[in-house]
Amino acid sequence: MSSHALRNIGFVLAGLVVLLIGIRFAFGRIFSTGGAPSGAIEKSVTSKDGTSIAYEQTGSGPVLILVSAALADRDGARRLARQLLSSFTVINYDRRGRGKSANTEPYAVEREVEDLEAVVNAAGGPVFLFGSSSGAVLALDAANRLGPKVTKLFLYEPPFIVDGSRPPIPDTLIQEITTSLSANDRDGAVALFFGKGMGIPAPGIAFMRWMLPAWSDMTRIAHTAPYDLMLLAGTQSGQPLPANRWSQVSAPAIVAVGSKGEPFFHSGAKALVGRLAAAQYRSLEGLDHSAVLMAPQALAAAIREFFGK
């Protein structure tokens, strides 16, 4: 091959590299949360087992606590917090093992419920709870324990699998992820969570690794992936939801799903409504599972409408 042809190929490859870097930079800007909202006050509270739980508080009005999803800390909810702080005192906290919160082991779901109880008690009065994905399940468990301390619940796309609309989560997944973590393969643990857990094919995971700056953030808290799988135990098998797990939840609740959400989210939401004393199902037009980060304005409008009633 001539030197001229080789030089042309080199220019093409260099152009592709520049293009990919540009795309990655653009994705970084899209997914950036911009840091803490202006005026955010850093606080912490000590949970029952001595674990320090960190949070930031913004805004004024009725207290609304945001409960994050799997492989996310408070940063993932900051866009949503900004949309809500004009109407609420927003408490956006790091679940244990994430962000600035500590991580006392061994993990138990009960400990996470106690963490959220400590945050509720620090707020000094009845609260609203918002939870997304597995965070919605944690919010439910907390409401089941806390009774009148939780006055309303907004649950966005709890990832229940109650029928054949998607394959159940393999029982072996938590052990596979734990094995990867034991070998210090945090990247592999996150890939397993998204691949076998969320059904994202290998090319999609490769794209996420390269294009999403948040991938490195998720690998830093990969050790919390088994926590969420433990939290979701018994709800992703393709069978009906547990009959009595949330029998003490009396607070009015919205179980919302984006209209673009996969069918299993809708089936699971409707099944949950049938298990709660005062819940409604709602489909939010144009939204999907990424709404907390990618469509916070629309999601916040639905939250304000419900909590403002």
Number of C-alpha atoms within 10 A of each C-alpha: 5 7 8 9 10 11 11 12 12 12 12 12 12 12 12 12 12 12 12 14 14 12 13 16 15 14 15 15 12 12 16 16 18 10 11 20 18 9 10 16 13 14 13 17 19 17 19 14 11 12 19 22 25 22 23 19 23 23 22 14 12 16 23 29 26 25 27 26 23 20 23 22 24 24 20 20 22 23 23 24 29 19 18 23 20 13 16 21 20 26 26 28 29 24 27 25 22 23 19 17 20 17 17 14 11 6 15 12 15 12 18 21 21 19 26 26 21 18 21 24 15 13 16 10 12 18 20 23 26 22 24 26 22 25 26 25 25 26 28 28 21 24 26 19 17 20 14 15 18 25 17 24 28 25 27 31 29 28 23 28 27 25 18 13 15 16 17 18 19 11 12 9 17 21 11 17 23 19 14 19 19 12 11 13 15 21 17 18 27 26 23 22 22 17 15 17 18 13 15 14 12 13 9 12 18 11 10 15 16 14 18 17 17 19 17 15 15 21 19 17 18 29 22 21 22 21 21 19 20 13 18 20 13 16 21 23 20 19 14 16 19 12 11 9 12 19 12 16 25 19 21 17 25 23 24 24 28 21 17 15 18 15 16 21 27 26 18 26 29 19 19 22 16 15 18 20 15 14 22 17 18 17 17 18 13 12 19 19 21 14 21 24 19 17 16 21 18 17 22 19 12 17 19 14 9 15 20 10 5
